[in-house]
Amino acid sequence: MLRIVRDRVAADDPSGAIVDGFSYAAATWPKVNPSDLWSYILPNAFSDPYNHPASNHGKDFAQSWKRTAGFALERTFLEHYRGILGKNGVTIEMPHKARKRELLAGLGLGNQVDPDKADLLLIGQKPDGTEQCFGVAHVKASFAERRTDDVPLSEALLNRGFYSPLLTMDCKGSPSPTPVNRGELGDVLDTEGDNRGQKRLDFERDRRFSACFSFNRNTKPTPLGQDAAARVYVCDFKDADDEFSRQVTAHWKQRRGVR
């Protein structure tokens, strides 16, 4: 993994270094919590000055990680789901600004949202060869990244019947010699009472997004059988044929009227 990171950094592709390094780590250690790889392993590998060319001596690699990791996480999810969604007539895309504006304009959202807040566009392929954007996947490494900034776009999508999920590593831990990446979604509703925090209520009560897909195994999913406006799911990178890809495919088929 270190060689992959070093080679891609040297090729002046820092986000590619993160994407390829994470993909290698997730495939090599499938039993390790993906969020732990993202929280603890990749930042250290990327910030190690020995994984950068000598010409970068003196740079703040930790700050470089902060600037690069968000874009790299979007690329990571795109690469993970591109194949399985493509088999079902859906393209997941990080379009350039002009194409993004064009695709979003077709949703009839007006001027109430900022297109720059759209991370991964979900685009269905019609039988006649034309395409239609039918949703946006919002990407956050952690809930500390102001998920509320994405809410206006998400609610505008939901109000018009489009799909608006949140993909997250749910990274959150405390400094410790043996840190625990507990995440931020907290407790679920149980028979002892409702101790849920606002971050979870954003989904299960308020439905500010279609669903939450967390790649932190310490995140507690919405319990089976619980009535919820939107659900929290826990996923990993073992198989792209998971709840997220199935829901995206089902939503596209529903919009096309296919059973």
C-alpha positions as CSV (number, residue, x, y, z in Angstrom):
1,M,0.0,0.0,0.0
2,L,2.8,2.4,0.9
3,R,4.4,1.8,-2.5
4,I,1.0,2.6,-4.3
5,V,0.6,5.8,-2.3
6,R,4.2,6.8,-3.0
7,D,4.1,6.1,-6.8
8,R,0.8,8.0,-7.3
9,V,2.0,11.0,-5.3
10,A,5.2,11.0,-7.3
11,A,3.0,11.0,-10.5
12,D,1.3,14.2,-9.2
13,D,-2.0,12.5,-8.5
14,P,-2.5,12.9,-4.8
15,S,-6.2,12.0,-4.8
16,G,-5.4,8.9,-6.9
17,A,-2.8,7.9,-4.3
18,I,-5.6,7.9,-1.7
19,V,-8.1,6.1,-3.9
20,D,-5.7,3.4,-4.9
21,G,-4.1,3.1,-1.4
22,F,-7.5,2.7,0.2
23,S,-8.8,0.2,-2.4
24,Y,-5.7,-1.9,-1.9
25,A,-6.0,-1.8,1.9
26,A,-9.8,-2.7,1.8
27,A,-9.1,-5.7,-0.5
28,T,-6.1,-6.8,1.5
29,W,-7.7,-6.5,5.0
30,P,-11.4,-7.1,4.4
31,K,-12.1,-7.7,8.0
32,V,-10.8,-4.3,9.1
33,N,-13.4,-1.6,9.6
34,P,-13.3,0.5,6.3
35,S,-13.7,3.7,8.4
36,D,-10.6,2.8,10.4
37,L,-8.6,2.5,7.3
38,W,-9.8,5.9,6.2
39,S,-9.4,7.5,9.6
40,Y,-6.1,6.1,10.8
41,I,-4.1,4.3,8.1
42,L,-4.5,6.4,5.0
43,P,-3.9,9.8,6.6
44,N,-0.6,8.5,8.1
45,A,0.6,6.9,4.9
46,F,-0.3,10.1,2.9
47,S,1.3,12.4,5.5
48,D,4.6,10.4,5.7
49,P,7.2,12.6,4.1
50,Y,9.0,9.5,2.8
51,N,6.0,8.8,0.6
52,H,6.6,12.2,-1.2
53,P,9.3,13.3,-3.5
54,A,12.2,15.3,-2.1
55,S,10.9,18.3,-4.0
56,N,8.0,18.5,-1.6
57,H,10.2,18.9,1.4
58,G,8.7,21.3,3.9
59,K,5.1,21.0,2.8
60,D,2.4,20.5,5.3
61,F,1.2,17.0,4.3
62,A,-1.5,16.8,7.0
63,Q,-3.1,20.0,5.5
64,S,-2.7,18.5,2.0
65,W,-4.7,15.5,3.2
66,K,-7.5,17.7,4.3
67,R,-7.6,19.4,1.0
68,T,-7.4,16.2,-1.0
69,A,-9.3,13.6,1.0
70,G,-12.8,14.8,0.3
71,F,-12.4,14.6,-3.5
72,A,-10.6,11.3,-3.1
73,L,-13.5,9.8,-1.1
74,E,-16.0,10.8,-3.9
75,R,-13.7,9.0,-6.3
76,T,-13.5,6.0,-4.0
77,F,-17.3,5.6,-4.0
78,L,-17.5,6.2,-7.7
79,E,-15.0,3.5,-8.5
80,H,-16.6,1.1,-6.1
81,Y,-20.1,1.4,-7.5
82,R,-19.5,2.2,-11.1
83,G,-19.4,-1.4,-12.4
84,I,-22.5,-2.8,-10.6
85,L,-24.6,0.2,-11.4
86,G,-23.6,0.2,-15.0
87,K,-24.9,-3.3,-15.3
88,N,-28.3,-2.0,-14.3
89,G,-28.4,1.0,-16.7
90,V,-27.2,3.6,-14.2
91,T,-24.1,5.8,-14.4
92,I,-22.6,7.3,-11.3
93,E,-20.6,10.3,-12.3
94,M,-18.5,13.2,-11.0
95,P,-19.2,15.5,-14.0
96,H,-17.3,18.7,-14.8
97,K,-19.1,21.9,-13.8
98,A,-20.8,22.7,-17.1
99,R,-22.2,19.1,-17.5
100,K,-23.3,19.1,-13.8
101,R,-25.3,22.3,-14.3
102,E,-26.9,20.9,-17.4
103,L,-27.9,17.6,-15.8
104,L,-29.2,19.3,-12.7
105,A,-31.2,21.8,-14.8
106,G,-33.2,18.9,-16.1
107,L,-34.5,18.2,-12.6
108,G,-36.4,21.5,-12.4
109,L,-35.0,22.5,-9.0
110,G,-34.7,26.2,-10.1
111,N,-32.3,28.5,-8.4
112,Q,-32.9,27.3,-4.9
113,V,-29.8,25.1,-4.7
114,D,-26.1,25.3,-5.3
115,P,-25.0,22.8,-8.0
116,D,-21.5,22.8,-6.4
117,K,-23.1,20.9,-3.5
118,A,-23.9,18.0,-5.8
119,D,-21.2,15.3,-5.3
120,L,-22.0,12.2,-7.3
121,L,-24.8,12.4,-9.9
122,L,-27.0,9.3,-10.6
123,I,-27.9,9.1,-14.2
124,G,-30.2,6.6,-15.8
125,Q,-29.9,5.3,-19.3
126,K,-33.2,5.2,-21.2
127,P,-34.0,2.5,-23.9
128,D,-33.9,5.2,-26.6
129,G,-30.3,6.0,-25.6
130,T,-31.0,9.3,-23.8
131,E,-30.0,9.9,-20.2
132,Q,-31.8,11.4,-17.2
133,C,-30.3,12.5,-13.9
134,F,-32.6,11.1,-11.1
135,G,-30.6,11.8,-8.0
136,V,-27.5,12.9,-6.2
137,A,-25.4,10.9,-3.7
138,H,-23.9,13.2,-1.0
139,V,-20.5,12.2,0.3
140,K,-19.0,13.0,3.7
141,A,-16.1,11.4,5.5
142,S,-17.6,12.6,8.8
143,F,-20.7,14.4,10.1
144,A,-18.3,17.2,11.2
145,E,-18.1,18.3,7.6
146,R,-21.3,20.4,7.9
147,R,-23.8,17.9,6.4
148,T,-26.4,20.7,6.9
149,D,-24.8,22.4,3.8
150,D,-26.2,19.6,1.7
151,V,-29.7,19.7,3.2
152,P,-31.2,22.4,0.9
153,L,-30.2,20.5,-2.2
154,S,-31.3,17.2,-0.7
155,E,-34.7,18.5,0.4
156,A,-35.3,20.0,-3.0
157,L,-34.5,16.6,-4.6
158,L,-36.8,14.8,-2.2
159,N,-39.6,17.2,-2.8
160,R,-39.6,16.4,-6.5
161,G,-39.3,12.6,-5.9
162,F,-35.6,12.2,-6.7
163,Y,-33.2,10.0,-4.9
164,S,-30.9,11.7,-2.4
165,P,-28.8,9.4,-0.2
166,L,-25.8,10.2,2.0
167,L,-22.7,8.1,1.9
168,T,-20.3,8.5,4.8
169,M,-17.3,6.9,6.6
170,D,-18.9,8.3,9.8
171,C,-15.4,9.0,11.1
172,K,-15.3,10.1,14.8
173,G,-12.9,9.1,17.5
174,S,-11.1,10.6,20.5
175,P,-7.3,10.9,21.0
176,S,-6.0,7.8,22.7
177,P,-3.2,5.2,22.4
178,T,-6.0,2.8,21.4
179,P,-8.6,5.0,19.7
180,V,-12.1,3.8,18.9
181,N,-13.7,5.2,15.8
182,R,-17.2,5.2,17.2
183,G,-18.9,7.5,14.7
184,E,-21.4,10.2,15.3
185,L,-24.8,8.6,14.7
186,G,-25.1,7.4,18.3
187,D,-27.9,5.3,19.9
188,V,-30.9,3.9,18.2
189,L,-34.5,4.1,19.4
190,D,-35.1,1.3,21.9
191,T,-37.6,0.2,24.6
192,E,-35.7,2.2,27.2
193,G,-36.7,5.5,25.5
194,D,-35.6,7.8,22.8
195,N,-31.9,8.8,23.2
196,R,-31.3,9.5,19.6
197,G,-29.2,12.6,18.7
198,Q,-30.0,15.1,16.0
199,K,-27.7,13.5,13.4
200,R,-29.6,10.3,13.5
201,L,-33.0,12.1,13.7
202,D,-32.1,13.9,10.5
203,F,-32.7,10.6,8.8
204,E,-35.1,8.5,10.9
205,R,-37.5,11.3,11.9
206,D,-36.9,14.3,9.6
207,R,-35.9,12.5,6.3
208,R,-33.5,15.2,5.2
209,F,-31.9,12.5,2.9
210,S,-33.3,9.4,1.3
211,A,-31.1,7.2,3.5
212,C,-27.7,7.0,5.2
213,F,-25.1,4.5,4.2
214,S,-22.3,4.3,6.7
215,F,-19.1,2.5,6.1
216,N,-18.2,2.4,9.8
217,R,-18.9,-0.9,11.3
218,N,-19.4,0.8,14.7
219,T,-22.4,2.7,13.4
220,K,-25.6,1.3,14.6
221,P,-28.1,0.7,11.8
222,T,-31.8,1.5,12.1
223,P,-33.3,-1.6,13.7
224,L,-35.2,-4.0,11.5
225,G,-38.9,-3.4,11.9
226,Q,-38.6,0.1,13.3
227,D,-40.8,2.7,11.6
228,A,-38.5,5.3,10.2
229,A,-38.8,8.2,7.7
230,A,-35.4,7.2,6.3
231,R,-33.1,4.5,7.5
232,V,-29.4,4.2,8.5
233,Y,-27.6,1.2,6.8
234,V,-24.1,-0.1,7.5
235,C,-22.1,-1.2,4.4
236,D,-18.5,-2.2,3.6
237,F,-16.3,-2.5,0.5
238,K,-16.5,-6.3,0.2
239,D,-19.2,-6.4,-2.4
240,A,-20.7,-3.5,-4.4
241,D,-24.0,-5.5,-4.7
242,D,-25.3,-4.0,-1.5
243,E,-28.2,-2.0,-0.1
244,F,-27.0,1.2,-1.7
245,S,-26.6,-0.1,-5.3
246,R,-29.9,-2.1,-4.9
247,Q,-31.8,1.0,-3.8
248,V,-30.3,3.2,-6.6
249,T,-31.3,0.5,-9.2
250,A,-34.8,0.2,-7.7
251,H,-35.3,3.9,-7.8
252,W,-34.3,4.2,-11.4
253,K,-36.6,1.3,-12.4
254,Q,-39.5,2.9,-10.5
255,R,-39.0,6.2,-12.4
256,R,-39.0,4.3,-15.7
257,G,-42.1,2.3,-14.6
258,V,-40.2,-1.0,-14.8
259,R,-41.2,-3.8,-12.3
